[in-house]
Amino acid sequence: MRTVDDTLIPRRILLVSGLSGAGKSSILRILEDLDHEVIDNPPLGMLDDIVARAERPVAIGVDSRTRGFDASAVLEALARLRMNPNLRVELIYATAEESVLLRRYTATRRRHPLALHGSIKEGIEEETALTAPLRAAADLVIDTSDMPPPELRQFVESRFSPWEGAAGEGLTVALMSFAYPAGLPREADIVLDARFLRNPHYDPALAPKTGLDADVAAYVAEDSDYLPFLNQIHGLLQLVLPRFVQEGKKYATIAIGCSGGRHRSVTLVEALAKRLSAPDGMGNYQGSGQWPIMIMHRELARLGLGSWRWARRPANPPKRNRPLRFPDPPRRPVRQPLGPRPAASGTHS
């Protein structure tokens, strides 16, 4: 694709993989709605040919059901595609907690593709091991454990909208609160421990509340080490996030944990998000634009609250002197209206 002044626009190629039942098909459907050409589970040997023939952004589903599936072969194809400067290639990996996957399979009564003769749990474990190299190499890991379909759609749309340019090329920062007893967030790039701060859980008036409540946040902030800790985190991110951008990293997840994931970690995430998204914050880097800042409260999501929201939304697509010229999508044949049906005679069998 080119602009009318013949400037080349790298075409987006998305490889979507992950665990069965984690939402890969849903992600592909959303991408299709975003005008991506979607091909699910083609033979691995056809990837180069599919990309070469396509004229629009492409999303290709690759998982354990793919003929000749091998994680190393997928990574080799990914590296081969990335050698083409005219392509912008990313690997997306969809996952969910094992208990969530078991519940989904039980609810739908579907058979796991790798559990034809065994249990669903065995199939999940085998597929997790089989696709582990893809998860490790993924540009974006989407954990759908606490993400209902509308939020998954909003998340995918926010990252892969059809417009191109600086707003879509930079870094997206996710700030996540979590509870240590529930396990470390698998997608986290940096994990910080807030359990040394005073705990509102032991105040009967504050225990039922969360760090989203002003009195809880004030209680945590009264700890003498709270502000120095917040300043240190901010300073750390001022150092590492620009380096992530230099390395071409597109997603960074900063996780802050406490004992219950309801009070201290939530308070810190909210305060840090406010700092990073402030007009005089550090969200600018060498003219690349302001980084989108996303807030995710993992344990609050399990209480029925929204699992994420934007602290700072992605910037609007940059204005250009002349419009981009994209190929028109193929038109579907227009169906002619049907005439009135003849009156039926007799009865239905």
Solvent accessible surface area in square Angstrom, and as a share of the most:
residue,aa,sasa,rsa
1,M,40,0.18
2,R,119,0.43
3,T,14,0.08
4,V,51,0.30
5,D,78,0.40
6,D,95,0.49
7,T,73,0.42
8,L,67,0.33
9,I,12,0.06
10,P,51,0.32
11,R,31,0.11
12,R,3,0.01
13,I,0,0.00
14,L,0,0.00
15,L,0,0.00
16,V,0,0.00
17,S,0,0.00
18,G,0,0.00
19,L,10,0.05
20,S,18,0.11
21,G,28,0.27
22,A,0,0.00
23,G,19,0.18
24,K,14,0.06
25,S,51,0.33
26,S,35,0.23
27,I,0,0.00
28,L,7,0.03
29,R,141,0.51
30,I,7,0.04
31,L,0,0.00
32,E,100,0.45
33,D,96,0.50
34,L,24,0.12
35,D,59,0.31
36,H,2,0.01
37,E,57,0.26
38,V,41,0.23
39,I,45,0.23
40,D,65,0.34
41,N,35,0.18
42,P,9,0.06
43,P,39,0.24
44,L,21,0.11
45,G,76,0.73
46,M,90,0.40
47,L,0,0.00
48,D,53,0.28
49,D,64,0.33
50,I,21,0.11
51,V,5,0.03
52,A,81,0.63
53,R,187,0.68
54,A,10,0.08
55,E,119,0.53
56,R,44,0.16
57,P,20,0.12
58,V,0,0.00
59,A,0,0.00
60,I,0,0.00
61,G,0,0.00
62,V,0,0.00
63,D,3,0.02
64,S,16,0.11
65,R,120,0.44
66,T,5,0.03
67,R,186,0.68
68,G,62,0.60
69,F,33,0.14
70,D,65,0.34
71,A,8,0.07
72,S,61,0.39
73,A,36,0.28
74,V,0,0.00
75,L,49,0.25
76,E,111,0.50
77,A,4,0.03
78,L,4,0.02
79,A,58,0.45
80,R,117,0.43
81,L,10,0.05
82,R,103,0.37
83,M,159,0.71
84,N,59,0.30
85,P,113,0.71
86,N,65,0.33
87,L,21,0.10
88,R,20,0.07
89,V,12,0.07
90,E,1,0.00
91,L,1,0.00
92,I,1,0.00
93,Y,3,0.01
94,A,0,0.00
95,T,2,0.01
96,A,3,0.03
97,E,43,0.19
98,E,61,0.27
99,S,68,0.44
100,V,11,0.06
101,L,1,0.01
102,L,54,0.27
103,R,146,0.53
104,R,72,0.26
105,Y,5,0.02
106,T,97,0.56
107,A,83,0.64
108,T,79,0.46
109,R,220,0.80
110,R,144,0.53
111,R,159,0.58
112,H,1,0.00
113,P,35,0.22
114,L,49,0.24
115,A,5,0.04
116,L,104,0.52
117,H,189,0.84
118,G,40,0.39
119,S,55,0.35
120,I,48,0.25
121,K,92,0.39
122,E,101,0.45
123,G,0,0.00
124,I,6,0.03
125,E,80,0.36
126,E,96,0.43
127,E,1,0.00
128,T,61,0.36
129,A,72,0.56
130,L,74,0.37
131,T,0,0.00
132,A,49,0.38
133,P,59,0.37
134,L,0,0.00
135,R,50,0.18
136,A,93,0.72
137,A,43,0.33
138,A,21,0.16
139,D,47,0.24
140,L,13,0.07
141,V,30,0.17
142,I,3,0.01
143,D,34,0.17
144,T,4,0.02
145,S,14,0.09
146,D,41,0.21
147,M,18,0.08
148,P,64,0.40
149,P,106,0.67
150,P,98,0.62
151,E,32,0.14
152,L,10,0.05
153,R,87,0.32
154,Q,81,0.36
155,F,14,0.06
156,V,0,0.00
157,E,60,0.27
158,S,22,0.14
159,R,16,0.06
160,F,1,0.00
161,S,21,0.14
162,P,74,0.46
163,W,69,0.24
164,E,12,0.05
165,G,12,0.12
166,A,56,0.44
167,A,19,0.15
168,G,6,0.06
169,E,79,0.36
170,G,19,0.18
171,L,0,0.00
172,T,6,0.03
173,V,0,0.00
174,A,11,0.08
175,L,1,0.00
176,M,5,0.02
177,S,0,0.00
178,F,0,0.00
179,A,7,0.06
180,Y,45,0.17
181,P,114,0.72
182,A,49,0.38
183,G,32,0.30
184,L,106,0.53
185,P,9,0.06
186,R,123,0.45
187,E,34,0.15
188,A,25,0.20
189,D,63,0.33
190,I,32,0.16
191,V,61,0.35
192,L,31,0.15
193,D,56,0.29
194,A,0,0.00
195,R,107,0.39
196,F,112,0.47
197,L,4,0.02
198,R,87,0.32
199,N,29,0.15
200,P,0,0.00
201,H,102,0.46
202,Y,172,0.66
203,D,42,0.22
204,P,120,0.75
205,A,72,0.56
206,L,15,0.08
207,A,26,0.20
208,P,100,0.63
209,K,78,0.33
210,T,17,0.10
211,G,4,0.04
212,L,86,0.43
213,D,55,0.28
214,A,87,0.67
215,D,60,0.31
216,V,0,0.00
217,A,30,0.23
218,A,53,0.41
219,Y,46,0.18
220,V,0,0.00
221,A,46,0.36
222,E,120,0.54
223,D,26,0.14
224,S,100,0.64
225,D,76,0.40
226,Y,16,0.06
227,L,96,0.48
228,P,68,0.43
229,F,36,0.15
230,L,8,0.04
231,N,69,0.35
232,Q,132,0.59
233,I,4,0.02
234,H,29,0.13
235,G,33,0.32
236,L,62,0.31
237,L,0,0.00
238,Q,91,0.41
239,L,120,0.60
240,V,30,0.17
241,L,0,0.00
242,P,23,0.15
243,R,136,0.50
244,F,33,0.14
245,V,34,0.20
246,Q,112,0.50
247,E,129,0.58
248,G,47,0.46
249,K,68,0.29
250,K,41,0.17
251,Y,21,0.08
252,A,1,0.01
253,T,15,0.09
254,I,0,0.00
255,A,0,0.00
256,I,1,0.01
257,G,0,0.00
258,C,2,0.01
259,S,50,0.33
260,G,38,0.36
261,G,0,0.00
262,R,56,0.20
263,H,9,0.04
264,R,9,0.03
265,S,0,0.00
266,V,0,0.00
267,T,5,0.03
268,L,0,0.00
269,V,0,0.00
270,E,35,0.15
271,A,24,0.18
272,L,0,0.00
273,A,2,0.02
274,K,153,0.65
275,R,68,0.25
276,L,1,0.00
277,S,27,0.17
278,A,30,0.23
279,P,127,0.80
280,D,130,0.67
281,G,25,0.24
282,M,26,0.12
283,G,3,0.03
284,N,91,0.47
285,Y,32,0.12
286,Q,156,0.69
287,G,79,0.76
288,S,40,0.26
289,G,31,0.29
290,Q,74,0.33
291,W,5,0.02
292,P,8,0.05
293,I,1,0.01
294,M,4,0.02
295,I,4,0.02
296,M,32,0.14
297,H,9,0.04
298,R,34,0.12
299,E,16,0.07
300,L,1,0.01
301,A,14,0.11
302,R,95,0.35
303,L,104,0.52
304,G,69,0.66
305,L,86,0.43
306,G,53,0.51
307,S,11,0.07
308,W,21,0.07
309,R,109,0.40
310,W,27,0.10
311,A,36,0.28
312,R,29,0.10
313,R,158,0.58
314,P,32,0.20
315,A,47,0.37
316,N,130,0.67
317,P,60,0.38
318,P,58,0.36
319,K,202,0.86
320,R,109,0.40
321,N,159,0.81
322,R,130,0.48
323,P,105,0.66
324,L,42,0.21
325,R,165,0.60
326,F,83,0.34
327,P,52,0.32
328,D,121,0.63
329,P,68,0.43
330,P,105,0.66
331,R,224,0.82
332,R,216,0.79
333,P,122,0.77
334,V,130,0.75
335,R,221,0.81
336,Q,139,0.62
337,P,120,0.76
338,L,157,0.78
339,G,53,0.51
340,P,135,0.85
341,R,207,0.76
342,P,123,0.77
343,A,103,0.80
344,A,94,0.73
345,S,108,0.70
346,G,74,0.72
347,T,135,0.79
348,H,180,0.80
349,S,160,1.03
